[in-house]
Amino acid sequence: MNSLQTREIMQTAPVRSYFKNLFFLTSPLFLRTAAFSTRFPYHSSSSRLKMGWADTWNDILEGGSQRWKITCNESHQKVISRLDSFLEDKKNNSNDASPLSVFCPLAGDDPIVHLLWKRGYSVTSIDLVPQAVAQMRNHFKEGSWMSDEQEDGTTVWKHDSGRATLYVGDALVSRPELMNKFDAVYDKDSFGALQKDMRAGFCKRISEYTKKGATIYIEVKLKDNHNDVKHIGPPFSLKKEDLMEKENFGSAFEHVEELGSVYDIPIPSAMQTGHVLRKK
């Protein structure tokens, strides 16, 4: 084949398309996005969460990449201190002798849930993956657990302290027993892991489950070149205006404080940022 024939082939649409795709697949932007997406494998063709998380958790438990997980005790203590400070007024002004209740959606095995329990809070978490909730139970060296199987396939684990309940099920399904139950919400990356068409349902559940005046502490990723990459994820790059869109938190919550970077994360080109909301 002579050089003229080679140039002619290179100019054909299929070959141009091949090299264009090859360039994108090897670009820094794609590689950073792919690294994020393997950490947060949420995907949706419907309004329900998918069991793709199970493979991710199996890989984590078998010694694979820890992905989004934060294992630094110093970072955990920073979060607990912030939550304590945000909830201090509720503790002091409450006429109810029962502990403040905190909802932790899509919590996986986040150690913060157990640390909140140790601080005297009543905690309720929900996650789709049984392996994740089993790991969560392992954080509780104290006491024992009893499980209950519900008709819809949800498993509910209850701690004998009466202050910890762990759901294995779909976080987007409405649960009447949780209505108007919680004084606060701790959300680490849950909102930011959801596809855009799933966010409204998630925020509706949070609104239904929280009391008037409830405090929402939410952590999200903020990536470099936010405007260029905000539609790429999960995890998605998010700012205050994204959280407070009317169909998201905007209709039922007010934005109280933007915290900026809350702790360092081992993910290039991104910050872990925090926001505080309050139920109207």
N, C-alpha and C positions, 0 to 999 in steps of 0.2 A: 504494500500500500504506500503510495507516494504522499508527500506532505500536503498536496492540494486535497486529496481524498480525505486525509485525516482532519483537515480544517473543516471540510464540508460536514463530516460526521459530527464534529464537536459543535457545530451550529444547529444541529437538529434539536427540536423541542425536548424530546425525552432525555437526551444527554445533558442539555443545559439544565433541565430540572434536576437531574441526578446530582450534578456538581453543586447546584444551588442548595439542595438539601444537605449534601455532605458538608458544605461550608457551615451551614447553620448548626448541624449536629456536633461539630467540633468547636463551635464558638464558645468563648467564656460565658456568655449569657446563658446558652443552653445548658452547659455543664453545671453552672451554679443552680439553675432551676431544677435540673434533674436531681441534684444532690438534695435540694429541699424536698422535692416530691417523694423521694424514697423514705424520707423521715416522716412524712405526713401523707400516707396513702389513702386519703379520703377521695372517693369518686362517687358520682351519683347519676343514675339515669331516672331516678324517681325521688320522692320526698323522704325515703327511708335510708338509713345508714347501711352500708354494705359490710359484709363479713371479710373483706379484703384485709382488715386489721388483724385477723387471726394469724395469717401467714407472717405478718410483721412481728407479732408478739412471739411466735415460735422462733423466729430468727434471733430476736433479742435474748430469749431465755436460753438459746443454744450458744450464746457467746458472740453473736453478730454485733453489728453497729448498734449503739445505744440511741442513735437518732436524736429525738427531741428531749430526751430525759436529762434532767438536771440533778446531778448527784452531789453537788457541792453543799456542804452543811452551812457554810457562810451565807450562800444565796438563800437557802431555806430560812435561816434566821432573819434575814432582811425582810422576807415576805411576811413572816409571822409577826415581826415588830410593826410593820405597816398595818396589817390587819387589826392587831390589837389597838393601835392608835385610832384607826378609823371607827372602830366599834366601841371605844371607851365610853362615849356619851350614851350609847344605847345601854351599856352595862349599868352605868350610874343612874340613869333615868327610868329604868325598867321597874315596874311594880310587880312583875312576875318573878317568882323565885326560881323558875325553871331556867336552864342555861340558854344562851342565845343559840339559834339554829342556823347552820351554814350549809348551803347547797353547793355541791362540787360536780358540775356536769362534765361528762366525758373525761373523767379524772384519771383513767388508767390505773397505775399503781403509785400515783404521786404521793410522796412522803408527807406533803403538807397536810393531807387529810388526817393522818395519824397525829401529827404535831398539833393540829387544832384540837383534836380530841383530848390530847394530853394537857392542853391549856384550859380544859373545862368546857369547851363548846360541844354542842350536839351536832354531829356531822351526818350528812346523807350524800352519797355519791352515786353516779350511774355511769356505766360503760357497757359497750356492746360485747366485749370480748371476755369470755370466762377466764382465760389465762391471766388477763390483766387484773381482774377482781380477786383471783386467787393470790396473786402477788400482793395486792393491797391488804388482804387479810393477814398475810405473813408479817406485815409491819406491826400488827397488834400482838405483841408477845404476852400481853395481859389478857386474862379472861378467855371466853370461848364464844363460838358462833353457832347459831341455828339457822337453817335455810327453809324457805317456803316457796313452792312452785306455784305460780299463778296460771290461770287458764290460758293467757295469751303467750305463754312460754317464758315469761320473765321469771328469773330467780331472785328472791330477796333474802339477803343475809343480814341477820340482826345480832348485834353484840350483846352479851349478857349485862353490860353496863347500862343498857337502855339509851345510850347516847351515840351509837354508830349504826347506820343502816347502809348497806351496799347493794345497789340494784345491778343485775346483769340483764340488760335489755336496751331497747331503742330509746334514746334520749328525746326523740321527737314525738313520741307517743304521749298523748295526754293522760295523766295519772291523777284521778280525782282525790286520792288520799294525800297528795302533795299540794293541793290548792291552798294558797294564802298561808303557807306554813313557815317560810324562812325569813329570818332577819337579815341575812346577808348571802351573797354568792361569791364564791372563789372560782374564777375561770382562767386557767392557764392555757392559752392557745386554742381553746375549743372553738370559739367563734371563728378564729382565723384559719382553722383547718377545714371549715365547711365550704362547699361550693356556694356560689352566690344565691342559687335558687333554693338553698336549704336554710338560709340565715333567718328569714322571716318566721318560719316555723319554730326555730330554736328560740328566738327572742320572745315569741308568743308564750312558749312554755315558761321561760324565765319570768315573764310578767305575771302569768297565772300563779306561779308557785311562791311569789314573794309578797310580803306584807307592805303596806303603805310606808314609805320612808326607808325601805330596805336599802342597804349599801351593796353595790356591785363593784368588786375589785376584779378588773379584767386585764390580762396581759396579752399583747399581740406583737407580732414581728413588724418591724419597719425596715424595709430594705433600702439600700443605696439605689439611686435613680428610681425613686418610688413611682413617679408618673409613667415611666417607661415599662415597669414590671408589675404594676399593681393588679393586673388581670391574670398574672401567671402564678399558679400555685396548685395545691396547697404546699406549705402555708402561704397565705396571701399577705401582701404588704398592706397595712391598714393604718389610717389616721383617724383623728377624732370625727371628721366629717363622714367617714365610712360607717363608723359605729352608730352615729346619730342620725343616719337616714331614717325617714319616717317609718318605713317598713321594717327597720331593724329595731334599735333601742329607742329611737327618737320619739315615738308616740307615747311611750309609757314611762320613760326615764329622763332625768336631766343630767347633764354632764357637770360634775363637780370639780374635778381636778385632772390635769394632765401631768403625769409623773416623770415623763422622759424615760431615760434608760434606768431600769430597776436593778439589773445585775448583768454581768458579762456572760456571754454565751459563746460556745465554741463553733459558731457558724459564721463563715466569712460573709462580708457585705450585708450584715443585718444587725439590728439592735433588738433587744427584748425591752419593750416599752410598756408602761402601765397607765391605766385610766381608772378613775373612780366615778361611778354613776350613782344616782339615788332615785328610787321609785317615787313617782309623783303621787 
